[in-house]
Amino acid sequence: MDAVLLKKVLEGAIFAAGQPLSIEQLGLLFEESERPDNSVMRAVLEELKTDYAERGVELREVASGFRFQVHLDTGPWVSRLWDEKPSRYSRALLETLALIAYRQPITRSEIEEIRGVSVSSHIIKTLIEREWIRVAGHRDVPGRPALFATTRDFLNSFNLKNLAELPSLSEIRDLESINAELEFLGDPSQGMSENGEAEIDVDTLADVMAELEEDIKREDSGPDPEAVVYE
């Protein structure tokens, strides 16, 4: 297939899909005899990324594949298309989500031990309903407590291809500036807009986690990507 036409097909399909499309899904658009190699499609997608780099939308690869989304720079204006106010999440929920993201797989009691307070069942329910976390197994100890881990939807919502893309805590800004910027979060805090773009981004989660790390003086700084498998 002509390279120009291939780019148009991939561009149109991703725009029309309404959800991320993987290389394999894009390959199914073509008859087997004309199907481009995955490497060829990926090269064309990289060209599309460059084409849209300075526009109001961008082509982004997340855990489930490629999607077009509003560019971060234009988000504040585009969000005014929706009259509804974004959902509001508490600081407690942010801390719980940050711990699951950075310490997964982790049990509820381990979260409570780090935070020093009990975790509300409502928080766990909210995160599960948002499909940001899931039960990934059970700890082999008495009572077999559930192990929580993030989902593929969490990665998609936070513009991540995998857990390795979570911001490194060693690179987080000084804690005084973090505290100043997070003071406004309160209870409730930031949330998620109606168009599905996370307003609590990975940098916010990393900031929250950095504060918790300072409190508990933990030396390790990330999840074990090998311990979490996305089905």
C-alpha positions as CSV (number, residue, x, y, z in Angstrom):
1,M,0.0,0.0,0.0
2,D,1.1,3.5,-0.8
3,A,2.7,5.2,2.2
4,V,0.5,8.3,1.9
5,L,-2.6,6.2,1.8
6,L,-1.4,4.1,4.7
7,K,-0.9,7.2,6.9
8,K,-4.4,8.4,6.0
9,V,-6.0,5.0,6.9
10,L,-4.2,4.8,10.3
11,E,-5.0,8.5,11.1
12,G,-8.7,8.1,10.2
13,A,-9.1,4.8,12.1
14,I,-7.6,6.2,15.3
15,F,-9.8,9.3,15.0
16,A,-12.9,7.3,14.5
17,A,-12.3,4.5,17.0
18,G,-13.1,6.5,20.2
19,Q,-10.6,4.3,22.1
20,P,-6.9,3.4,21.8
21,L,-6.0,1.0,19.0
22,S,-3.1,-1.3,19.3
23,I,-0.8,-2.1,16.3
24,E,-2.5,-5.5,16.1
25,Q,-5.9,-4.0,15.9
26,L,-4.8,-1.5,13.2
27,G,-3.4,-4.5,11.3
28,L,-6.8,-6.0,11.1
29,L,-8.0,-3.1,9.0
30,F,-6.2,-4.7,6.1
31,E,-6.6,-7.9,4.1
32,E,-3.9,-10.3,5.0
33,S,-2.3,-10.1,1.6
34,E,-2.0,-6.3,1.9
35,R,-1.3,-6.0,5.6
36,P,1.8,-3.8,6.4
37,D,4.4,-5.1,8.8
38,N,4.0,-3.9,12.3
39,S,7.4,-2.0,12.0
40,V,6.1,-0.2,9.0
41,M,2.9,0.9,10.7
42,R,4.8,2.0,13.8
43,A,7.1,4.1,11.6
44,V,4.1,5.8,10.0
45,L,2.5,6.4,13.5
46,E,5.8,8.1,14.5
47,E,5.4,10.3,11.5
48,L,1.9,11.2,12.6
49,K,3.1,12.0,16.1
50,T,5.5,14.5,14.5
51,D,2.8,15.9,12.2
52,Y,0.6,16.7,15.2
53,A,3.3,17.8,17.6
54,E,2.4,21.5,17.2
55,R,-1.4,21.2,16.9
56,G,-4.3,21.3,19.3
57,V,-4.5,17.5,19.4
58,E,-1.7,15.0,19.7
59,L,-1.2,11.3,18.9
60,R,-0.3,9.5,22.1
61,E,0.6,5.9,22.8
62,V,-0.8,4.5,26.0
63,A,-1.1,1.0,27.4
64,S,-3.9,-0.1,25.1
65,G,-2.5,1.5,22.0
66,F,-2.6,4.8,20.0
67,R,-5.2,7.5,20.4
68,F,-5.7,11.2,19.5
69,Q,-6.3,13.4,22.5
70,V,-6.5,17.1,23.3
71,H,-3.0,18.6,23.7
72,L,-2.2,19.5,27.3
73,D,-1.5,23.1,26.4
74,T,-5.1,23.5,25.1
75,G,-6.9,21.5,27.8
76,P,-8.0,24.4,30.0
77,W,-9.9,26.0,27.1
78,V,-11.3,22.8,25.5
79,S,-12.6,21.6,28.9
80,R,-15.1,24.5,28.9
81,L,-17.1,22.6,26.3
82,W,-18.4,20.5,29.2
83,D,-20.8,22.3,31.6
84,E,-20.5,19.6,34.3
85,K,-18.0,20.2,37.0
86,P,-15.3,17.5,37.3
87,S,-15.6,14.8,40.0
88,R,-13.9,15.7,43.2
89,Y,-11.5,13.4,45.0
90,S,-10.1,13.6,48.5
91,R,-6.5,13.8,49.5
92,A,-7.0,10.4,51.2
93,L,-7.9,8.9,47.8
94,L,-4.9,10.5,46.2
95,E,-2.6,9.0,48.8
96,T,-4.2,5.6,48.4
97,L,-3.9,5.6,44.6
98,A,-0.3,6.9,44.8
99,L,0.6,4.0,47.1
100,I,-1.1,1.4,44.9
101,A,0.6,2.8,41.8
102,Y,4.1,3.0,43.4
103,R,4.0,0.0,45.8
104,Q,1.8,-2.5,43.9
105,P,0.9,-5.1,44.5
106,I,-0.1,-3.9,48.0
107,T,-2.7,-4.9,50.6
108,R,-5.1,-2.6,52.3
109,S,-3.4,-3.1,55.7
110,E,-0.1,-2.2,54.2
111,I,-1.6,1.1,52.9
112,E,-3.0,1.8,56.3
113,E,0.3,1.1,58.0
114,I,2.1,3.6,55.7
115,R,-0.6,6.3,56.0
116,G,-1.2,5.8,59.7
117,V,-5.0,5.8,59.3
118,S,-7.6,3.3,58.1
119,V,-8.6,3.3,54.4
120,S,-12.2,4.0,53.8
121,S,-14.1,1.3,51.9
122,H,-15.6,4.1,49.8
123,I,-12.1,5.0,48.6
124,I,-11.4,1.4,47.4
125,K,-14.9,1.2,45.9
126,T,-14.4,4.5,44.0
127,L,-11.0,3.4,42.6
128,I,-12.4,0.1,41.5
129,E,-15.5,1.7,39.9
130,R,-13.2,4.1,38.0
131,E,-11.4,0.9,36.9
132,W,-8.1,2.4,38.1
133,I,-7.3,-0.5,40.5
134,R,-8.1,-4.2,40.7
135,V,-7.6,-7.2,42.9
136,A,-4.5,-8.8,41.4
137,G,-4.3,-11.7,43.9
138,H,-4.1,-12.5,47.6
139,R,-1.2,-12.3,50.0
140,D,-0.2,-15.8,51.2
141,V,-0.7,-15.0,54.9
142,P,-3.5,-15.7,57.4
143,G,-6.7,-14.2,56.1
144,R,-5.3,-14.0,52.6
145,P,-5.8,-10.2,52.2
146,A,-6.4,-8.9,48.7
147,L,-3.5,-7.4,46.7
148,F,-4.4,-4.3,44.9
149,A,-2.7,-3.2,41.6
150,T,-3.4,-0.6,38.9
151,T,-5.2,-1.5,35.7
152,R,-4.6,-0.9,32.0
153,D,-7.3,1.8,32.3
154,F,-5.2,3.5,34.9
155,L,-2.3,3.6,32.5
156,N,-4.6,4.9,29.7
157,S,-6.1,7.6,31.9
158,F,-2.7,8.8,33.0
159,N,-1.1,8.7,29.6
160,L,1.3,5.9,30.4
161,K,2.4,3.0,28.3
162,N,3.6,1.0,31.3
163,L,4.5,1.4,35.0
164,A,8.1,2.2,34.1
165,E,6.9,5.6,32.8
166,L,5.7,6.7,36.3
167,P,7.8,9.7,37.4
168,S,10.8,8.8,39.4
169,L,10.5,10.0,43.0
170,S,14.2,10.8,43.0
171,E,13.4,13.6,40.5
172,I,10.5,15.1,42.3
173,R,10.8,18.8,43.3
174,D,11.7,19.8,46.9
175,L,9.0,19.0,49.5
176,E,8.4,22.6,50.5
177,S,7.2,23.5,47.0
178,I,5.2,20.3,46.9
179,N,3.4,21.1,50.1
180,A,2.6,24.6,48.9
181,E,1.1,23.4,45.7
182,L,-0.8,20.6,47.3
183,E,-2.4,22.7,50.0
184,F,-5.3,23.5,47.8
185,L,-6.2,19.9,47.3
186,G,-7.9,19.6,50.7
187,D,-10.9,17.3,50.9
188,P,-12.3,17.1,48.3
189,S,-9.5,17.7,45.8
190,Q,-9.0,17.4,42.1
191,G,-10.7,14.8,40.0
192,M,-11.4,13.7,36.5
193,S,-13.2,15.7,33.8
194,E,-16.2,14.4,31.9
195,N,-14.2,13.8,28.7
196,G,-12.1,11.2,30.5
197,E,-8.9,13.2,30.8
198,A,-7.3,12.9,34.3
199,E,-7.0,16.1,36.1
200,I,-5.0,14.4,38.8
201,D,-2.0,13.5,36.6
202,V,1.0,11.3,37.3
203,D,3.1,14.3,38.5
204,T,0.4,15.0,41.2
205,L,0.5,11.3,42.3
206,A,4.3,11.4,42.3
207,D,4.3,14.6,44.5
208,V,1.9,12.9,46.9
209,M,4.0,9.8,47.0
210,A,7.2,11.8,47.6
211,E,5.6,13.3,50.7
212,L,4.7,9.9,52.0
213,E,8.2,8.6,51.2
214,E,9.7,11.5,53.2
215,D,7.4,10.6,56.2
216,I,8.3,6.9,56.2
217,K,11.9,7.2,55.0
218,R,11.6,4.5,52.5
219,E,14.7,4.0,50.2
220,D,13.1,2.1,47.3
221,S,11.3,4.4,44.8
222,G,9.0,2.4,42.5
223,P,6.7,-0.5,41.8
224,D,7.9,-3.8,40.5
225,P,6.7,-3.9,36.9
226,E,7.3,-7.6,36.8
227,A,4.8,-8.2,39.6
228,V,1.8,-6.8,37.8
229,V,0.5,-8.5,34.7
230,Y,-2.2,-6.8,32.5
231,E,-4.6,-9.3,30.9
